[in-house]
């Protein structure tokens, strides 16, 4: 594998196995209790972790998202870290909580 192939594979998203282009999260607002469905686009919302990021061990990707529901004006801040298979391994959320 040449240098350009390595560079291309570094910036390319991981191979997906028929799961679609989105990662879905359900978040509940702490203020009004609204259940908010959040869709994270795999190709644009999620970024690679670089060597200067203080993410958890095993983290390959991260996302920062501001979430606003329809019932109130409470802004929910979400930061999540994902492994190479885009499984959520660590998250920090303010103003809400993740539910299954």
C-alpha positions as CSV (number, residue, x, y, z in Angstrom):
1,X,0.0,0.0,0.0
2,X,1.5,3.3,-1.1
3,X,1.5,6.6,0.7
4,X,-1.5,8.0,-1.2
5,X,-3.5,4.8,-0.5
6,X,-2.7,5.2,3.3
7,X,-3.7,8.9,3.1
8,X,-7.0,8.0,1.3
9,X,-7.9,5.3,3.8
10,X,-7.2,7.6,6.8
11,X,-9.8,10.1,5.6
12,X,-12.3,7.6,4.2
13,X,-15.2,6.6,6.5
14,X,-15.1,3.1,7.8
15,X,-16.9,0.4,5.7
16,X,-20.6,0.1,6.7
17,X,-22.4,-3.2,6.8
18,X,-25.9,-2.2,5.6
19,X,-26.7,0.0,8.7
20,X,-27.4,3.2,6.7
21,X,-25.8,6.5,6.7
22,X,-27.0,7.6,10.2
23,X,-26.4,6.8,13.9
24,X,-29.6,7.4,15.9
25,X,-29.6,8.6,19.5
26,X,-32.6,9.3,21.7
27,X,-32.1,12.2,24.1
28,X,-34.5,13.4,26.8
29,X,-34.5,17.1,27.8
30,X,-33.9,17.8,31.5
31,X,-36.1,20.8,31.5
32,X,-39.4,19.6,29.8
33,X,-38.9,15.8,29.4
34,X,-39.2,15.9,25.6
35,X,-37.9,12.8,23.9
36,X,-35.7,14.0,21.0
37,X,-34.5,11.7,18.2
38,X,-31.1,12.8,17.0
39,X,-29.6,11.5,13.8
40,X,-25.8,11.7,13.3
41,X,-24.7,11.6,9.7
42,X,-21.7,9.2,9.5
43,X,-20.1,11.1,6.6
44,X,-20.3,14.7,7.9
45,X,-21.2,14.9,11.6
46,X,-18.5,12.5,12.9
47,X,-14.8,13.4,12.8
48,X,-11.6,11.4,13.3
49,X,-9.9,11.8,16.7
50,X,-6.4,13.3,16.3
51,X,-3.4,12.8,18.5
52,X,-4.0,16.1,20.4
53,X,-7.5,15.1,21.5
54,X,-8.0,13.9,25.1
55,X,-10.5,11.2,24.2
56,X,-10.7,7.9,25.9
57,X,-8.5,4.9,24.9
58,X,-9.8,3.1,21.9
59,X,-11.7,6.2,20.5
60,X,-11.3,6.6,16.7
61,X,-14.2,9.1,16.1
62,X,-15.9,11.9,17.9
63,X,-18.9,14.2,17.5
64,X,-20.0,17.5,19.1
65,X,-23.7,18.3,18.7
66,X,-26.0,21.0,20.0
67,X,-29.6,19.7,20.3
68,X,-32.7,21.7,20.5
69,X,-36.2,20.2,20.9
70,X,-39.6,21.6,19.9
71,X,-41.2,22.0,23.4
72,X,-38.7,24.4,25.1
73,X,-35.6,26.4,24.4
74,X,-33.2,24.3,26.5
75,X,-30.0,23.7,24.4
76,X,-28.5,20.3,25.0
77,X,-24.8,19.9,24.5
78,X,-23.6,16.4,23.4
79,X,-20.0,15.2,22.9
80,X,-19.5,11.5,22.1
81,X,-16.6,9.2,21.3
82,X,-16.9,6.2,19.0
83,X,-14.7,3.2,18.3
84,X,-13.6,2.1,14.8
85,X,-17.0,0.4,14.4
86,X,-18.9,3.6,15.3
87,X,-20.1,2.2,18.6
88,X,-20.5,4.8,21.3
89,X,-17.8,4.2,24.0
90,X,-18.0,7.5,25.9
91,X,-20.3,10.5,26.1
92,X,-20.7,13.8,27.9
93,X,-24.1,15.5,27.8
94,X,-25.3,18.7,29.4
95,X,-29.0,19.6,29.7
96,X,-30.3,16.2,28.9
97,X,-29.7,12.5,29.0
98,X,-29.3,9.6,26.5
99,X,-32.0,6.9,26.7
100,X,-32.2,3.6,25.0
